[in-house]
Amino acid sequence: QKPEKLIAKLILASSNDGDLVLDPFAGSGTLGRTALSRGRNFFMTEVNSTYCQYIKNLLQKTDFLGAKECKYFTLENFKEILL
């Protein structure tokens, strides 16, 4: 897990308000939380189901997203959407 201060510096230096930030290795979701708190949107992917469940639980326990909707897809679901 990377420190939020470091992630925030990278996000602020490489994106603008309202931009979409991609995290292909979401892990504990630090980049997503940091991006959202800095006015960015985020798209995270994670292959490890343990981390996916951790992120889901974290988002459900907190009002982290406010009024924004969070969607979860399996790889199979996501492929269906793309095709």
PyMOL Python script that loads the backbone (N, CA, C, O; Angstrom):
from pymol import cmd

cmd.read_pdbstr("""\
ATOM      1  N   GLN A   1       0.844  -1.180   0.000  1.00  0.00           N
ATOM      2  CA  GLN A   1       0.000   0.000   0.000  1.00  0.00           C
ATOM      3  C   GLN A   1       0.882   1.234   0.000  1.00  0.00           C
ATOM      4  O   GLN A   1       1.848   1.328   0.758  1.00  0.00           O
ATOM      5  N   LYS A   2       0.539   2.169  -0.855  1.00  0.00           N
ATOM      6  CA  LYS A   2       1.300   3.413  -0.963  1.00  0.00           C
ATOM      7  C   LYS A   2       0.683   4.469  -0.050  1.00  0.00           C
ATOM      8  O   LYS A   2      -0.526   4.466   0.184  1.00  0.00           O
ATOM      9  N   PRO A   3       1.527   5.382   0.469  1.00  0.00           N
ATOM     10  CA  PRO A   3       1.004   6.445   1.329  1.00  0.00           C
ATOM     11  C   PRO A   3       0.086   7.383   0.544  1.00  0.00           C
ATOM     12  O   PRO A   3       0.372   7.731  -0.602  1.00  0.00           O
ATOM     13  N   GLU A   4      -1.019   7.788   1.175  1.00  0.00           N
ATOM     14  CA  GLU A   4      -1.988   8.647   0.502  1.00  0.00           C
ATOM     15  C   GLU A   4      -1.363   9.971   0.058  1.00  0.00           C
ATOM     16  O   GLU A   4      -1.723  10.499  -0.994  1.00  0.00           O
ATOM     17  N   LYS A   5      -0.425  10.514   0.853  1.00  0.00           N
ATOM     18  CA  LYS A   5       0.230  11.777   0.469  1.00  0.00           C
ATOM     19  C   LYS A   5       0.962  11.641  -0.869  1.00  0.00           C
ATOM     20  O   LYS A   5       0.904  12.546  -1.701  1.00  0.00           O
ATOM     21  N   LEU A   6       1.638  10.533  -1.075  1.00  0.00           N
ATOM     22  CA  LEU A   6       2.353  10.286  -2.325  1.00  0.00           C
ATOM     23  C   LEU A   6       1.374  10.142  -3.478  1.00  0.00           C
ATOM     24  O   LEU A   6       1.576  10.728  -4.541  1.00  0.00           O
ATOM     25  N   ILE A   7       0.322   9.370  -3.278  1.00  0.00           N
ATOM     26  CA  ILE A   7      -0.692   9.167  -4.310  1.00  0.00           C
ATOM     27  C   ILE A   7      -1.347  10.506  -4.663  1.00  0.00           C
ATOM     28  O   ILE A   7      -1.579  10.790  -5.838  1.00  0.00           O
ATOM     29  N   ALA A   8      -1.644  11.327  -3.654  1.00  0.00           N
ATOM     30  CA  ALA A   8      -2.279  12.626  -3.893  1.00  0.00           C
ATOM     31  C   ALA A   8      -1.392  13.512  -4.763  1.00  0.00           C
ATOM     32  O   ALA A   8      -1.887  14.178  -5.673  1.00  0.00           O
ATOM     33  N   LYS A   9      -0.101  13.526  -4.496  1.00  0.00           N
ATOM     34  CA  LYS A   9       0.828  14.329  -5.309  1.00  0.00           C
ATOM     35  C   LYS A   9       0.804  13.889  -6.769  1.00  0.00           C
ATOM     36  O   LYS A   9       0.773  14.720  -7.677  1.00  0.00           O
ATOM     37  N   LEU A  10       0.817  12.585  -6.985  1.00  0.00           N
ATOM     38  CA  LEU A  10       0.789  12.054  -8.352  1.00  0.00           C
ATOM     39  C   LEU A  10      -0.519  12.400  -9.063  1.00  0.00           C
ATOM     40  O   LEU A  10      -0.516  12.787 -10.232  1.00  0.00           O
ATOM     41  N   ILE A  11      -1.622  12.260  -8.356  1.00  0.00           N
ATOM     42  CA  ILE A  11      -2.933  12.561  -8.944  1.00  0.00           C
ATOM     43  C   ILE A  11      -3.036  14.031  -9.299  1.00  0.00           C
ATOM     44  O   ILE A  11      -3.471  14.374 -10.399  1.00  0.00           O
ATOM     45  N   LEU A  12      -2.643  14.903  -8.385  1.00  0.00           N
ATOM     46  CA  LEU A  12      -2.750  16.343  -8.623  1.00  0.00           C
ATOM     47  C   LEU A  12      -1.806  16.808  -9.733  1.00  0.00           C
ATOM     48  O   LEU A  12      -2.122  17.746 -10.465  1.00  0.00           O
ATOM     49  N   ALA A  13      -0.660  16.160  -9.859  1.00  0.00           N
ATOM     50  CA  ALA A  13       0.314  16.553 -10.881  1.00  0.00           C
ATOM     51  C   ALA A  13      -0.050  16.032 -12.271  1.00  0.00           C
ATOM     52  O   ALA A  13       0.407  16.581 -13.274  1.00  0.00           O
ATOM     53  N   SER A  14      -0.861  14.985 -12.343  1.00  0.00           N
ATOM     54  CA  SER A  14      -1.094  14.351 -13.645  1.00  0.00           C
ATOM     55  C   SER A  14      -2.550  14.359 -14.109  1.00  0.00           C
ATOM     56  O   SER A  14      -2.873  13.743 -15.124  1.00  0.00           O
ATOM     57  N   SER A  15      -3.431  15.046 -13.383  1.00  0.00           N
ATOM     58  CA  SER A  15      -4.843  15.074 -13.789  1.00  0.00           C
ATOM     59  C   SER A  15      -5.492  16.373 -13.351  1.00  0.00           C
ATOM     60  O   SER A  15      -4.935  17.133 -12.559  1.00  0.00           O
ATOM     61  N   ASN A  16      -6.682  16.608 -13.882  1.00  0.00           N
ATOM     62  CA  ASN A  16      -7.459  17.802 -13.548  1.00  0.00           C
ATOM     63  C   ASN A  16      -8.765  17.390 -12.884  1.00  0.00           C
ATOM     64  O   ASN A  16      -9.156  16.224 -12.928  1.00  0.00           O
ATOM     65  N   ASP A  17      -9.434  18.359 -12.268  1.00  0.00           N
ATOM     66  CA  ASP A  17     -10.760  18.107 -11.688  1.00  0.00           C
ATOM     67  C   ASP A  17     -11.658  17.415 -12.693  1.00  0.00           C
ATOM     68  O   ASP A  17     -11.720  17.813 -13.856  1.00  0.00           O
ATOM     69  N   GLY A  18     -12.358  16.376 -12.247  1.00  0.00           N
ATOM     70  CA  GLY A  18     -13.306  15.672 -13.100  1.00  0.00           C
ATOM     71  C   GLY A  18     -12.699  14.610 -13.996  1.00  0.00           C
ATOM     72  O   GLY A  18     -13.437  13.862 -14.639  1.00  0.00           O
ATOM     73  N   ASP A  19     -11.365  14.519 -14.060  1.00  0.00           N
ATOM     74  CA  ASP A  19     -10.717  13.496 -14.883  1.00  0.00           C
ATOM     75  C   ASP A  19     -10.964  12.107 -14.312  1.00  0.00           C
ATOM     76  O   ASP A  19     -11.358  11.951 -13.157  1.00  0.00           O
ATOM     77  N   LEU A  20     -10.723  11.106 -15.148  1.00  0.00           N
ATOM     78  CA  LEU A  20     -10.831   9.708 -14.746  1.00  0.00           C
ATOM     79  C   LEU A  20      -9.436   9.170 -14.475  1.00  0.00           C
ATOM     80  O   LEU A  20      -8.558   9.259 -15.333  1.00  0.00           O
ATOM     81  N   VAL A  21      -9.226   8.613 -13.291  1.00  0.00           N
ATOM     82  CA  VAL A  21      -7.944   8.042 -12.897  1.00  0.00           C
ATOM     83  C   VAL A  21      -8.084   6.523 -12.893  1.00  0.00           C
ATOM     84  O   VAL A  21      -9.002   5.985 -12.273  1.00  0.00           O
ATOM     85  N   LEU A  22      -7.186   5.836 -13.574  1.00  0.00           N
ATOM     86  CA  LEU A  22      -7.215   4.376 -13.675  1.00  0.00           C
ATOM     87  C   LEU A  22      -6.213   3.755 -12.715  1.00  0.00           C
ATOM     88  O   LEU A  22      -5.052   4.160 -12.657  1.00  0.00           O
ATOM     89  N   ASP A  23      -6.677   2.773 -11.971  1.00  0.00           N
ATOM     90  CA  ASP A  23      -5.801   1.981 -11.107  1.00  0.00           C
ATOM     91  C   ASP A  23      -5.984   0.511 -11.481  1.00  0.00           C
ATOM     92  O   ASP A  23      -6.930  -0.125 -11.016  1.00  0.00           O
ATOM     93  N   PRO A  24      -5.084  -0.044 -12.324  1.00  0.00           N
ATOM     94  CA  PRO A  24      -5.247  -1.423 -12.777  1.00  0.00           C
ATOM     95  C   PRO A  24      -4.943  -2.471 -11.703  1.00  0.00           C
ATOM     96  O   PRO A  24      -5.244  -3.650 -11.884  1.00  0.00           O
ATOM     97  N   PHE A  25      -4.352  -2.046 -10.593  1.00  0.00           N
ATOM     98  CA  PHE A  25      -4.029  -2.969  -9.496  1.00  0.00           C
ATOM     99  C   PHE A  25      -4.532  -2.340  -8.203  1.00  0.00           C
ATOM    100  O   PHE A  25      -3.739  -1.832  -7.410  1.00  0.00           O
ATOM    101  N   ALA A  26      -5.841  -2.370  -7.985  1.00  0.00           N
ATOM    102  CA  ALA A  26      -6.492  -1.585  -6.939  1.00  0.00           C
ATOM    103  C   ALA A  26      -6.029  -1.908  -5.522  1.00  0.00           C
ATOM    104  O   ALA A  26      -5.964  -1.014  -4.679  1.00  0.00           O
ATOM    105  N   GLY A  27      -5.712  -3.151  -5.252  1.00  0.00           N
ATOM    106  CA  GLY A  27      -5.267  -3.503  -3.899  1.00  0.00           C
ATOM    107  C   GLY A  27      -6.277  -3.082  -2.856  1.00  0.00           C
ATOM    108  O   GLY A  27      -7.414  -3.552  -2.872  1.00  0.00           O
ATOM    109  N   SER A  28      -5.884  -2.206  -1.952  1.00  0.00           N
ATOM    110  CA  SER A  28      -6.775  -1.769  -0.872  1.00  0.00           C
ATOM    111  C   SER A  28      -7.634  -0.571  -1.259  1.00  0.00           C
ATOM    112  O   SER A  28      -8.448  -0.120  -0.452  1.00  0.00           O
ATOM    113  N   GLY A  29      -7.477  -0.048  -2.463  1.00  0.00           N
ATOM    114  CA  GLY A  29      -8.336   1.041  -2.943  1.00  0.00           C
ATOM    115  C   GLY A  29      -7.864   2.440  -2.606  1.00  0.00           C
ATOM    116  O   GLY A  29      -8.627   3.394  -2.755  1.00  0.00           O
ATOM    117  N   THR A  30      -6.628   2.591  -2.154  1.00  0.00           N
ATOM    118  CA  THR A  30      -6.114   3.898  -1.762  1.00  0.00           C
ATOM    119  C   THR A  30      -6.178   4.912  -2.898  1.00  0.00           C
ATOM    120  O   THR A  30      -6.568   6.059  -2.682  1.00  0.00           O
ATOM    121  N   LEU A  31      -5.802   4.504  -4.099  1.00  0.00           N
ATOM    122  CA  LEU A  31      -5.821   5.442  -5.216  1.00  0.00           C
ATOM    123  C   LEU A  31      -7.243   5.925  -5.501  1.00  0.00           C
ATOM    124  O   LEU A  31      -7.444   7.115  -5.746  1.00  0.00           O
ATOM    125  N   GLY A  32      -8.215   5.046  -5.475  1.00  0.00           N
ATOM    126  CA  GLY A  32      -9.604   5.438  -5.718  1.00  0.00           C
ATOM    127  C   GLY A  32     -10.106   6.427  -4.684  1.00  0.00           C
ATOM    128  O   GLY A  32     -10.701   7.447  -5.034  1.00  0.00           O
ATOM    129  N   ARG A  33      -9.873   6.136  -3.422  1.00  0.00           N
ATOM    130  CA  ARG A  33     -10.296   7.046  -2.351  1.00  0.00           C
ATOM    131  C   ARG A  33      -9.614   8.402  -2.481  1.00  0.00           C
ATOM    132  O   ARG A  33     -10.252   9.442  -2.314  1.00  0.00           O
ATOM    133  N   THR A  34      -8.329   8.389  -2.778  1.00  0.00           N
ATOM    134  CA  THR A  34      -7.573   9.628  -2.898  1.00  0.00           C
ATOM    135  C   THR A  34      -8.016  10.425  -4.111  1.00  0.00           C
ATOM    136  O   THR A  34      -8.153  11.646  -4.034  1.00  0.00           O
ATOM    137  N   ALA A  35      -8.243   9.748  -5.232  1.00  0.00           N
ATOM    138  CA  ALA A  35      -8.703  10.426  -6.442  1.00  0.00           C
ATOM    139  C   ALA A  35     -10.041  11.109  -6.196  1.00  0.00           C
ATOM    140  O   ALA A  35     -10.226  12.271  -6.558  1.00  0.00           O
ATOM    141  N   LEU A  36     -10.960  10.397  -5.590  1.00  0.00           N
ATOM    142  CA  LEU A  36     -12.289  10.952  -5.350  1.00  0.00           C
ATOM    143  C   LEU A  36     -12.233  12.150  -4.408  1.00  0.00           C
ATOM    144  O   LEU A  36     -12.934  13.141  -4.613  1.00  0.00           O
ATOM    145  N   SER A  37     -11.407  12.056  -3.387  1.00  0.00           N
ATOM    146  CA  SER A  37     -11.306  13.169  -2.428  1.00  0.00           C
ATOM    147  C   SER A  37     -10.629  14.388  -3.045  1.00  0.00           C
ATOM    148  O   SER A  37     -10.693  15.482  -2.485  1.00  0.00           O
ATOM    149  N   ARG A  38      -9.977  14.207  -4.202  1.00  0.00           N
ATOM    150  CA  ARG A  38      -9.334  15.323  -4.905  1.00  0.00           C
ATOM    151  C   ARG A  38     -10.132  15.748  -6.140  1.00  0.00           C
ATOM    152  O   ARG A  38      -9.610  16.442  -7.013  1.00  0.00           O
ATOM    153  N   GLY A  39     -11.391  15.330  -6.209  1.00  0.00           N
ATOM    154  CA  GLY A  39     -12.276  15.779  -7.284  1.00  0.00           C
ATOM    155  C   GLY A  39     -12.138  15.017  -8.592  1.00  0.00           C
ATOM    156  O   GLY A  39     -12.587  15.489  -9.637  1.00  0.00           O
ATOM    157  N   ARG A  40     -11.521  13.845  -8.544  1.00  0.00           N
ATOM    158  CA  ARG A  40     -11.377  13.012  -9.734  1.00  0.00           C
ATOM    159  C   ARG A  40     -12.318  11.817  -9.637  1.00  0.00           C
ATOM    160  O   ARG A  40     -12.756  11.448  -8.547  1.00  0.00           O
ATOM    161  N   ASN A  41     -12.622  11.221 -10.776  1.00  0.00           N
ATOM    162  CA  ASN A  41     -13.343   9.952 -10.824  1.00  0.00           C
ATOM    163  C   ASN A  41     -12.307   8.846 -10.885  1.00  0.00           C
ATOM    164  O   ASN A  41     -11.143   9.106 -11.190  1.00  0.00           O
ATOM    165  N   PHE A  42     -12.706   7.628 -10.604  1.00  0.00           N
ATOM    166  CA  PHE A  42     -11.723   6.545 -10.647  1.00  0.00           C
ATOM    167  C   PHE A  42     -12.325   5.285 -11.227  1.00  0.00           C
ATOM    168  O   PHE A  42     -13.534   5.059 -11.161  1.00  0.00           O
ATOM    169  N   PHE A  43     -11.457   4.470 -11.795  1.00  0.00           N
ATOM    170  CA  PHE A  43     -11.801   3.151 -12.313  1.00  0.00           C
ATOM    171  C   PHE A  43     -10.722   2.219 -11.802  1.00  0.00           C
ATOM    172  O   PHE A  43      -9.550   2.371 -12.145  1.00  0.00           O
ATOM    173  N   MET A  44     -11.114   1.254 -10.983  1.00  0.00           N
ATOM    174  CA  MET A  44     -10.145   0.333 -10.400  1.00  0.00           C
ATOM    175  C   MET A  44     -10.433  -1.083 -10.864  1.00  0.00           C
ATOM    176  O   MET A  44     -11.590  -1.471 -11.027  1.00  0.00           O
ATOM    177  N   THR A  45      -9.380  -1.847 -11.074  1.00  0.00           N
ATOM    178  CA  THR A  45      -9.513  -3.267 -11.350  1.00  0.00           C
ATOM    179  C   THR A  45      -8.643  -4.023 -10.347  1.00  0.00           C
ATOM    180  O   THR A  45      -7.609  -3.525  -9.902  1.00  0.00           O
ATOM    181  N   GLU A  46      -9.071  -5.211 -10.006  1.00  0.00           N
ATOM    182  CA  GLU A  46      -8.310  -6.045  -9.079  1.00  0.00           C
ATOM    183  C   GLU A  46      -8.642  -7.501  -9.350  1.00  0.00           C
ATOM    184  O   GLU A  46      -9.815  -7.871  -9.415  1.00  0.00           O
ATOM    185  N   VAL A  47      -7.626  -8.323  -9.508  1.00  0.00           N
ATOM    186  CA  VAL A  47      -7.817  -9.732  -9.804  1.00  0.00           C
ATOM    187  C   VAL A  47      -7.997 -10.565  -8.525  1.00  0.00           C
ATOM    188  O   VAL A  47      -8.608 -11.633  -8.564  1.00  0.00           O
ATOM    189  N   ASN A  48      -7.476 -10.087  -7.412  1.00  0.00           N
ATOM    190  CA  ASN A  48      -7.534 -10.822  -6.153  1.00  0.00           C
ATOM    191  C   ASN A  48      -8.889 -10.583  -5.477  1.00  0.00           C
ATOM    192  O   ASN A  48      -9.200  -9.458  -5.085  1.00  0.00           O
ATOM    193  N   SER A  49      -9.682 -11.631  -5.343  1.00  0.00           N
ATOM    194  CA  SER A  49     -11.032 -11.497  -4.790  1.00  0.00           C
ATOM    195  C   SER A  49     -11.022 -11.014  -3.338  1.00  0.00           C
ATOM    196  O   SER A  49     -11.979 -10.376  -2.899  1.00  0.00           O
ATOM    197  N   THR A  50      -9.971 -11.302  -2.597  1.00  0.00           N
ATOM    198  CA  THR A  50      -9.871 -10.828  -1.217  1.00  0.00           C
ATOM    199  C   THR A  50      -9.816  -9.314  -1.179  1.00  0.00           C
ATOM    200  O   THR A  50     -10.502  -8.685  -0.373  1.00  0.00           O
ATOM    201  N   TYR A  51      -9.001  -8.723  -2.050  1.00  0.00           N
ATOM    202  CA  TYR A  51      -8.920  -7.265  -2.120  1.00  0.00           C
ATOM    203  C   TYR A  51     -10.233  -6.669  -2.626  1.00  0.00           C
ATOM    204  O   TYR A  51     -10.665  -5.622  -2.144  1.00  0.00           O
ATOM    205  N   CYS A  52     -10.861  -7.322  -3.585  1.00  0.00           N
ATOM    206  CA  CYS A  52     -12.156  -6.835  -4.101  1.00  0.00           C
ATOM    207  C   CYS A  52     -13.172  -6.763  -2.968  1.00  0.00           C
ATOM    208  O   CYS A  52     -13.878  -5.764  -2.830  1.00  0.00           O
ATOM    209  N   GLN A  53     -13.250  -7.800  -2.168  1.00  0.00           N
ATOM    210  CA  GLN A  53     -14.201  -7.814  -1.052  1.00  0.00           C
ATOM    211  C   GLN A  53     -13.839  -6.753  -0.028  1.00  0.00           C
ATOM    212  O   GLN A  53     -14.725  -6.107   0.531  1.00  0.00           O
ATOM    213  N   TYR A  54     -12.558  -6.565   0.226  1.00  0.00           N
ATOM    214  CA  TYR A  54     -12.108  -5.540   1.173  1.00  0.00           C
ATOM    215  C   TYR A  54     -12.574  -4.158   0.719  1.00  0.00           C
ATOM    216  O   TYR A  54     -13.099  -3.381   1.516  1.00  0.00           O
ATOM    217  N   ILE A  55     -12.380  -3.855  -0.567  1.00  0.00           N
ATOM    218  CA  ILE A  55     -12.784  -2.555  -1.110  1.00  0.00           C
ATOM    219  C   ILE A  55     -14.301  -2.395  -1.027  1.00  0.00           C
ATOM    220  O   ILE A  55     -14.792  -1.337  -0.634  1.00  0.00           O
ATOM    221  N   LYS A  56     -15.038  -3.426  -1.391  1.00  0.00           N
ATOM    222  CA  LYS A  56     -16.511  -3.371  -1.305  1.00  0.00           C
ATOM    223  C   LYS A  56     -16.957  -3.071   0.127  1.00  0.00           C
ATOM    224  O   LYS A  56     -17.797  -2.201   0.351  1.00  0.00           O
ATOM    225  N   ASN A  57     -16.389  -3.796   1.095  1.00  0.00           N
ATOM    226  CA  ASN A  57     -16.748  -3.592   2.494  1.00  0.00           C
ATOM    227  C   ASN A  57     -16.418  -2.173   2.951  1.00  0.00           C
ATOM    228  O   ASN A  57     -17.206  -1.537   3.651  1.00  0.00           O
ATOM    229  N   LEU A  58     -15.266  -1.693   2.555  1.00  0.00           N
ATOM    230  CA  LEU A  58     -14.840  -0.343   2.926  1.00  0.00           C
ATOM    231  C   LEU A  58     -15.810   0.701   2.372  1.00  0.00           C
ATOM    232  O   LEU A  58     -16.195   1.630   3.083  1.00  0.00           O
ATOM    233  N   LEU A  59     -16.196   0.555   1.131  1.00  0.00           N
ATOM    234  CA  LEU A  59     -17.098   1.517   0.502  1.00  0.00           C
ATOM    235  C   LEU A  59     -18.485   1.464   1.122  1.00  0.00           C
ATOM    236  O   LEU A  59     -19.155   2.493   1.218  1.00  0.00           O
ATOM    237  N   GLN A  60     -18.927   0.289   1.542  1.00  0.00           N
ATOM    238  CA  GLN A  60     -20.246   0.153   2.150  1.00  0.00           C
ATOM    239  C   GLN A  60     -20.286   0.696   3.580  1.00  0.00           C
ATOM    240  O   GLN A  60     -21.324   1.182   4.028  1.00  0.00           O
ATOM    241  N   LYS A  61     -19.169   0.618   4.292  1.00  0.00           N
ATOM    242  CA  LYS A  61     -19.123   1.064   5.686  1.00  0.00           C
ATOM    243  C   LYS A  61     -19.039   2.580   5.808  1.00  0.00           C
ATOM    244  O   LYS A  61     -19.468   3.142   6.816  1.00  0.00           O
ATOM    245  N   THR A  62     -18.504   3.234   4.819  1.00  0.00           N
ATOM    246  CA  THR A  62     -18.308   4.678   4.888  1.00  0.00           C
ATOM    247  C   THR A  62     -19.177   5.378   3.856  1.00  0.00           C
ATOM    248  O   THR A  62     -19.655   4.753   2.910  1.00  0.00           O
ATOM    249  N   ASP A  63     -19.376   6.644   4.036  1.00  0.00           N
ATOM    250  CA  ASP A  63     -20.090   7.437   3.031  1.00  0.00           C
ATOM    251  C   ASP A  63     -19.055   8.018   2.070  1.00  0.00           C
ATOM    252  O   ASP A  63     -19.155   9.167   1.642  1.00  0.00           O
ATOM    253  N   PHE A  64     -18.092   7.221   1.753  1.00  0.00           N
ATOM    254  CA  PHE A  64     -16.954   7.593   0.928  1.00  0.00           C
ATOM    255  C   PHE A  64     -17.362   8.160  -0.428  1.00  0.00           C
ATOM    256  O   PHE A  64     -16.755   9.117  -0.907  1.00  0.00           O
ATOM    257  N   LEU A  65     -18.386   7.578  -1.048  1.00  0.00           N
ATOM    258  CA  LEU A  65     -18.792   8.025  -2.379  1.00  0.00           C
ATOM    259  C   LEU A  65     -19.860   9.103  -2.362  1.00  0.00           C
ATOM    260  O   LEU A  65     -20.177   9.659  -3.413  1.00  0.00           O
ATOM    261  N   GLY A  66     -20.421   9.414  -1.213  1.00  0.00           N
ATOM    262  CA  GLY A  66     -21.487  10.406  -1.168  1.00  0.00           C
ATOM    263  C   GLY A  66     -22.659   9.929  -2.009  1.00  0.00           C
ATOM    264  O   GLY A  66     -23.158   8.821  -1.812  1.00  0.00           O
ATOM    265  N   ALA A  67     -23.094  10.754  -2.937  1.00  0.00           N
ATOM    266  CA  ALA A  67     -24.252  10.416  -3.776  1.00  0.00           C
ATOM    267  C   ALA A  67     -23.853   9.639  -5.028  1.00  0.00           C
ATOM    268  O   ALA A  67     -24.719   9.225  -5.799  1.00  0.00           O
ATOM    269  N   LYS A  68     -22.559   9.437  -5.237  1.00  0.00           N
ATOM    270  CA  LYS A  68     -22.110   8.746  -6.446  1.00  0.00           C
ATOM    271  C   LYS A  68     -22.383   7.256  -6.356  1.00  0.00           C
ATOM    272  O   LYS A  68     -22.366   6.670  -5.273  1.00  0.00           O
ATOM    273  N   GLU A  69     -22.631   6.662  -7.495  1.00  0.00           N
ATOM    274  CA  GLU A  69     -22.931   5.235  -7.562  1.00  0.00           C
ATOM    275  C   GLU A  69     -21.647   4.450  -7.827  1.00  0.00           C
ATOM    276  O   GLU A  69     -20.805   4.874  -8.619  1.00  0.00           O
ATOM    277  N   CYS A  70     -21.505   3.322  -7.170  1.00  0.00           N
ATOM    278  CA  CYS A  70     -20.360   2.458  -7.377  1.00  0.00           C
ATOM    279  C   CYS A  70     -20.862   1.166  -8.012  1.00  0.00           C
ATOM    280  O   CYS A  70     -21.809   0.556  -7.515  1.00  0.00           O
ATOM    281  N   LYS A  71     -20.235   0.748  -9.102  1.00  0.00           N
ATOM    282  CA  LYS A  71     -20.636  -0.480  -9.786  1.00  0.00           C
ATOM    283  C   LYS A  71     -19.500  -1.484  -9.718  1.00  0.00           C
ATOM    284  O   LYS A  71     -18.328  -1.122  -9.823  1.00  0.00           O
ATOM    285  N   TYR A  72     -19.855  -2.747  -9.541  1.00  0.00           N
ATOM    286  CA  TYR A  72     -18.885  -3.829  -9.473  1.00  0.00           C
ATOM    287  C   TYR A  72     -19.174  -4.811 -10.600  1.00  0.00           C
ATOM    288  O   TYR A  72     -20.330  -5.150 -10.852  1.00  0.00           O
ATOM    289  N   PHE A  73     -18.134  -5.264 -11.272  1.00  0.00           N
ATOM    290  CA  PHE A  73     -18.284  -6.220 -12.357  1.00  0.00           C
ATOM    291  C   PHE A  73     -17.261  -7.336 -12.205  1.00  0.00           C
ATOM    292  O   PHE A  73     -16.125  -7.098 -11.796  1.00  0.00           O
ATOM    293  N   THR A  74     -17.670  -8.547 -12.534  1.00  0.00           N
ATOM    294  CA  THR A  74     -16.691  -9.616 -12.692  1.00  0.00           C
ATOM    295  C   THR A  74     -16.063  -9.422 -14.072  1.00  0.00           C
ATOM    296  O   THR A  74     -16.583  -8.657 -14.884  1.00  0.00           O
ATOM    297  N   LEU A  75     -14.981 -10.087 -14.336  1.00  0.00           N
ATOM    298  CA  LEU A  75     -14.348  -9.975 -15.649  1.00  0.00           C
ATOM    299  C   LEU A  75     -15.308 -10.418 -16.746  1.00  0.00           C
ATOM    300  O   LEU A  75     -15.353  -9.812 -17.817  1.00  0.00           O
ATOM    301  N   GLU A  76     -16.067 -11.462 -16.483  1.00  0.00           N
ATOM    302  CA  GLU A  76     -17.018 -11.959 -17.472  1.00  0.00           C
ATOM    303  C   GLU A  76     -18.101 -10.914 -17.766  1.00  0.00           C
ATOM    304  O   GLU A  76     -18.455 -10.686 -18.923  1.00  0.00           O
ATOM    305  N   ASN A  77     -18.625 -10.280 -16.702  1.00  0.00           N
ATOM    306  CA  ASN A  77     -19.630  -9.224 -16.883  1.00  0.00           C
ATOM    307  C   ASN A  77     -19.065  -8.063 -17.692  1.00  0.00           C
ATOM    308  O   ASN A  77     -19.723  -7.527 -18.583  1.00  0.00           O
ATOM    309  N   PHE A  78     -17.858  -7.696 -17.369  1.00  0.00           N
ATOM    310  CA  PHE A  78     -17.230  -6.561 -18.037  1.00  0.00           C
ATOM    311  C   PHE A  78     -17.001  -6.854 -19.520  1.00  0.00           C
ATOM    312  O   PHE A  78     -17.196  -5.985 -20.370  1.00  0.00           O
ATOM    313  N   LYS A  79     -16.587  -8.082 -19.820  1.00  0.00           N
ATOM    314  CA  LYS A  79     -16.409  -8.478 -21.229  1.00  0.00           C
ATOM    315  C   LYS A  79     -17.729  -8.384 -21.988  1.00  0.00           C
ATOM    316  O   LYS A  79     -17.759  -7.929 -23.131  1.00  0.00           O
ATOM    317  N   GLU A  80     -18.818  -8.814 -21.354  1.00  0.00           N
ATOM    318  CA  GLU A  80     -20.140  -8.744 -21.988  1.00  0.00           C
ATOM    319  C   GLU A  80     -20.524  -7.307 -22.307  1.00  0.00           C
ATOM    320  O   GLU A  80     -21.112  -7.041 -23.355  1.00  0.00           O
ATOM    321  N   ILE A  81     -20.202  -6.390 -21.422  1.00  0.00           N
ATOM    322  CA  ILE A  81     -20.516  -4.984 -21.643  1.00  0.00           C
ATOM    323  C   ILE A  81     -19.722  -4.433 -22.816  1.00  0.00           C
ATOM    324  O   ILE A  81     -20.246  -3.653 -23.612  1.00  0.00           O
ATOM    325  N   LEU A  82     -18.470  -4.831 -22.926  1.00  0.00           N
ATOM    326  CA  LEU A  82     -17.604  -4.329 -23.994  1.00  0.00           C
ATOM    327  C   LEU A  82     -17.947  -4.896 -25.354  1.00  0.00           C
ATOM    328  O   LEU A  82     -17.762  -4.222 -26.367  1.00  0.00           O
ATOM    329  N   LEU A  83     -18.443  -6.125 -25.397  1.00  0.00           N
ATOM    330  CA  LEU A  83     -18.701  -6.788 -26.675  1.00  0.00           C
ATOM    331  C   LEU A  83     -20.073  -6.533 -27.195  1.00  0.00           C
ATOM    332  O   LEU A  83     -20.431  -7.028 -28.264  1.00  0.00           O
TER     333      LEU A  83
END
""", "prot")
cmd.dss("prot")
cmd.show_as("cartoon", "prot")
cmd.util.cbc("prot")
cmd.orient("prot")
